[in-house]
């Protein structure tokens, strides 16, 4: 499969590049401990909102955040969610997830935005 390159689209127009936040990047940020570890963290720490559980509400919350060059997260925001409570829970999870490996653009570590889906689903045996 051929690998395609995407253009870097900075959200700001800083000339030195230090404050730019890239939306599309050659190497996206990743969870420090790996994707499998992130999935385990989410499944072990997700607190299903009680009201949504009782209503049998399921869906995906999309959390936007920026991974800084120093691996810290900022601007953690829920972009879309089945309920406000699920959005708040998804934001809490990402804020507590710890450090991430920042993305790279032209082999240089770069500040980058990222959106992560957090799935809320109930087991079929819950009444």
C-alpha positions in Angstrom: 0.0 0.0 0.0 1.4 3.4 -1.0 1.9 5.9 1.8 0.4 9.3 1.2 1.8 12.5 2.6 -0.5 15.1 4.0 0.1 18.8 4.1 0.7 20.5 7.4 -2.0 23.0 8.1 -1.0 25.3 11.0 -3.8 26.9 13.0 -1.6 29.9 13.6 0.7 31.8 11.3 3.8 32.0 13.5 7.0 32.3 11.5 9.3 30.5 13.8 7.1 27.4 14.1 7.3 27.1 17.9 3.6 28.0 18.5 2.0 26.4 15.5 -0.5 23.6 16.1 -0.5 21.2 13.2 -3.8 19.5 12.2 -2.4 17.2 9.6 1.1 15.9 10.3 3.4 13.2 8.9 3.7 11.3 12.2 0.7 11.8 14.5 1.0 11.8 18.3 0.5 8.5 20.1 -0.1 7.3 23.6 3.2 6.9 25.5 2.4 3.3 26.6 0.9 2.3 23.2 -2.5 1.9 21.7 -3.4 -1.3 23.5 -2.5 0.3 26.8 -4.7 3.3 26.0 -7.6 1.0 25.3 -7.0 -0.9 28.6 -6.8 2.4 30.5 -10.1 3.6 29.0 -12.0 0.3 29.6 -10.7 0.1 33.2 -11.3 3.8 34.1 -14.5 4.7 32.1 -17.3 5.6 34.5 -20.5 5.2 32.6 -22.8 8.0 33.6 -25.6 6.5 35.7 -28.4 8.5 34.0 -27.2 7.4 30.6 -26.9 3.8 31.8 -30.5 3.8 33.1 -31.6 5.3 29.8 -29.6 2.7 27.9 -27.9 5.5 26.0 -24.9 4.4 23.9 -22.6 6.2 21.4 -19.3 7.7 20.8 -17.8 10.9 22.3 -15.2 12.7 20.3 -12.5 14.4 22.3 -10.2 17.0 20.8 -6.9 17.9 22.4 -3.5 19.3 21.7 -0.3 17.3 22.3 2.5 19.7 23.1 6.2 19.1 22.3 6.8 18.3 26.0 4.1 15.5 25.8 1.5 17.3 27.9 -2.1 17.7 26.8 -4.0 21.0 26.6 -7.3 22.3 25.2 -9.1 19.0 26.0 -12.6 19.4 24.8 -15.5 17.2 23.8 -16.5 18.0 20.2 -19.5 15.7 20.0 -21.2 13.3 22.4 -24.5 11.4 22.9 -25.0 13.3 26.2 -23.3 16.0 28.2 -22.4 13.5 30.9 -20.6 11.2 28.4 -18.7 14.2 27.0 -17.6 15.2 30.5 -16.5 11.6 31.2 -14.6 11.3 28.0 -12.7 14.6 28.7 -11.9 13.3 32.2 -10.4 10.1 30.8 -8.2 12.0 28.3 -7.0 14.5 31.0 -6.1 11.6 33.3 -4.5 9.5 30.5 -1.0 10.9 31.1 1.7 11.8 28.7 1.6 11.3 24.9 4.4 11.1 22.4 4.1 14.3 20.3 3.8 14.1 16.6 6.5 15.0 14.1 6.5 17.1 11.0 9.6 17.0 8.7 11.3 14.9 11.4 10.9 17.7 14.0 8.7 17.3 17.1 5.6 19.5 16.6 2.6 20.6 18.7 -0.4 18.8 17.2 -4.1 18.6 17.6 -5.7 15.2 17.8 -9.3 13.8 18.1 -10.0 10.5 19.8 -13.3 8.6 19.8 -14.4 7.2 23.2 -17.0 4.5 22.8 -19.8 4.1 25.4 -21.5 0.8 25.1 -23.5 -1.3 27.5 -23.2 -5.0 27.9 -26.4 -6.7 26.5 -27.1 -8.3 29.9 -27.6 -5.1 31.8 -31.2 -4.4 32.8 
